[in-house]
């Protein structure tokens, strides 16, 4: 079904005439609770509260507080995990270093003997 334009919706409301509440769109039904409650009761969510006072903290303090909250959720590694990760990185660096050193030696001889003819 194609979406209706504003003019089409207005015309439909006018065609309904003097029905009570014709100007307001119909209310969406509440969703059933998805937490395993089989009672079939709709889930009622509280309306968000509107604060009359401005934010008590500047934005940077909100950022620091939220960052600290996220750091509390982090699963920090144990000492054995940290040591194992460090060893893996060091071994990988040594392997890549030897590979690059060997490739450099090969290409150095290739360039000197083939391209430069020395």
C-alpha positions in Angstrom: 0.0 0.0 0.0 1.4 3.4 -1.0 1.9 6.1 1.5 -0.8 8.8 1.6 0.1 12.5 1.1 -1.0 15.1 3.6 -3.7 16.3 1.3 -5.1 12.7 1.0 -5.1 12.3 4.8 -6.8 15.6 5.3 -9.4 14.7 2.8 -10.0 11.4 4.5 -10.5 13.1 7.9 -13.0 15.6 6.3 -14.9 12.7 4.7 -15.3 11.1 8.1 -17.1 14.3 9.1 -18.1 15.0 12.6 -16.8 11.8 14.2 -15.4 12.5 17.6 -11.6 12.5 17.6 -11.5 12.6 13.8 -8.7 15.2 13.8 -6.4 13.0 16.0 -4.7 10.0 14.5 -5.8 6.6 16.0 -3.8 5.5 19.1 -1.4 2.6 18.6 -2.2 -0.5 20.7 0.3 -1.4 23.4 2.7 -4.2 22.6 2.6 -7.4 24.5 5.3 -8.0 27.1 8.3 -9.8 25.6 9.8 -11.1 28.8 8.0 -14.4 28.8 4.9 -13.2 30.6 2.1 -15.2 28.9 -0.7 -13.2 30.6 -1.2 -11.2 27.4 -1.2 -7.9 29.3 0.2 -5.0 27.3 3.4 -3.5 28.4 3.0 0.0 29.8 6.1 2.2 29.6 6.3 5.2 31.8 6.3 8.6 30.1 9.6 10.4 30.1 9.9 13.0 32.8 10.4 16.6 31.7 12.7 18.4 34.0 12.0 22.1 34.5 15.5 22.9 35.5 18.5 22.8 33.1 21.1 20.1 33.4 23.0 20.3 36.7 26.3 19.4 35.1 28.0 20.7 32.0 28.4 18.3 29.1 32.0 17.4 29.9 31.1 16.1 33.3 28.4 14.0 31.7 31.0 12.6 29.4 33.4 11.8 32.2 30.6 10.1 34.3 29.4 8.1 31.3 33.0 7.1 30.4 33.6 6.0 34.0 30.4 3.9 33.8 31.6 2.2 30.6 35.0 1.5 32.2 33.2 -0.3 35.1 31.6 -2.7 32.5 35.0 -3.7 31.0 36.2 -7.2 31.6 39.8 -6.5 32.4 42.4 -9.3 31.7 43.9 -11.3 34.4 47.7 -11.3 34.9 48.3 -14.6 33.1 46.1 -13.4 30.1 48.1 -10.1 30.1 51.5 -12.0 30.1 50.3 -14.4 27.3 49.1 -11.5 25.1 52.4 -9.6 25.6 54.4 -12.7 24.7 52.3 -13.3 21.5 52.9 -9.7 20.4 56.6 -9.9 21.0 57.0 -13.2 19.2 55.0 -11.8 16.3 57.2 -8.7 16.2 60.4 -10.8 16.1 59.0 -13.0 13.3 57.9 -10.0 11.2 61.3 -8.3 11.9 63.3 -11.4 10.6 61.0 -11.6 7.6 61.6 -8.0 6.7 65.3 -8.2 7.3 65.6 -11.3 5.0 63.5 -9.6 2.3 65.7 -6.5 2.6 68.9 -8.7 2.2 67.5 -10.4 -0.9 66.3 -7.2 -2.6 69.6 -5.4 -1.7 71.6 -8.1 -3.6 69.1 -8.2 -6.4 69.3 -4.4 -6.9 73.1 -4.3 -6.6 73.8 -7.2 -8.9 71.1 -7.1 -11.5 69.9 -3.5 -11.8 73.1 -1.6 -10.9 75.5 -4.2 -12.4 78.2 -3.9 -9.8 
